[in-house]
Amino acid sequence: MPYLDAVIKESMRLYPVAPFVVRRLPFDVPIRESDVSVTLPAGSLACIWIYSLHRNPKFWNRPDVFDPSRWLRSADDPQRDLGVSCPGAYLPFALGPRNCVGQPLAHIILRVLLSRIIHRFRIRDERVE
């Protein structure tokens, strides 16, 4: 099922369940980007735009292309990092102690559901190129 898992991950990357998450900062967070520096004070609300993060070319090669192979190890390069070029760049269920508690169940349900659909129906690509 590695390819099915890769399809699920890539689908979640391009179309996350929640387009953003909001967190209250527990401490001051300094942000430095080239010549700009700012500190977000503790208690501020921070919005993480998952949809934009998952399509950011800084973290993803060809970010707008559906490519499940980015999540598969190849025989040529088994040590290659899968999909993500930066920790925290893939957050379909958020991350850390406040991530979605239903994540493992959601993955099981998606695997079963997609396996049943693929087994039961004939699916083909009818795009005209």
N, C-alpha and C positions, 0 to 999 in steps of 0.2 A: 503493500500500500504506500510506498514512498511517493509515487507520482500523485496519487490522490491527495496525500497530505500536502504536497507541494502546490497543487491546484487550490486547495483550501487556503493555504497561507497567502498565496498570491492574490486570491480573490479578496481576502481580508485586508491585504495591503492596499489594494486599489479601492475597495469599498468597505471601509471599517464600519462596524455596527454603530458606533458613536463617532460623529465627526470631530468632537472635541471633548476634553475633560477639564474640569476646573478644580483647582486645589488652593487651599489657604497656606501661604508660606509660613513655616514654623520658625524661621530665622531670616535675617537679612541675606539677600542673594545678590552678589555683585555680578554684573554682566559687562563683559568687555568685547567689543566687536570693532576691529581696526582702530579708528581714531575716536570712537565713542565709548564712554564708560558711564554706567549708571548702576545704582544699587536699589533693588526693590526691597522695601522695608518688610520686616516680619509682620504677619497679619494681613498682608496684601493678598488679593485673589489673583492667581495666575491661570491663564487659559492656555492649554496645550492643544493646538489644532492638529489632530491626528491625521486628518485628510491631507492637509498640506505637508506635514512631516513625511508621510508615506509617498509623496510625489516630489520630494525635494531632490534635485539633481546633485546636490552636495553629498547626499547619502546613498543615492540609488543610481545605478547605471540604467539608462533608458527608462526613466521613472514612469512614463505614461504607457509603457508597453506591457501587456499581459504576458509574462514569461515565467511559467512555473519552474523552468530549468534553473532559475537563479537559486532555488532552494534544494537542488539535488547535488550530491557529491558526484564527481566524475572519477572514473578509473585513472585518468591522466593526472589528476590533482586532488587526491583524497583529503588533503589538509586544508583545502580552500575554505574560507569562511563562507557559510551559507547565507545567501541573500543580503544580509545586513553588513554594511561597511562600518557602522558605528553603533556601539551598544546604546540602546534607548531609541534607535531610529525606527523600530518596529513595535508599535504599541496598540494592536487591535483590541486588547482587553485591558489597557493601561499597564502599569508596572509597579512593582514594589508591594508594600504591605496593604495598599488599598486597591489592588487590581481586582478584576471581576472574579468573585468566588465561583462562579459558574463556568469558568473557562474550560476545565477538564470535561465537564459534562457536555458543553457546547461542541467541543471537538469530537467527542464520541457520537453525538447525535448527527453532526454533519457527515462524519464518515459513513455511518449506517445509512442515512438518507441518500447520500450521493451514490453509494454502492448499490442500493436498491433501485434507484432511478436508472443507473447505467446497466444493471442486470436486466431490468424489465423492459426498457425502451431502446429503440435504435436511435442513436443520436448522430447527426452528421452536420457538417458545416456546409451551408449553401450560399456562402458569400460569393458574390461575383467580383472577380479581380480584373 
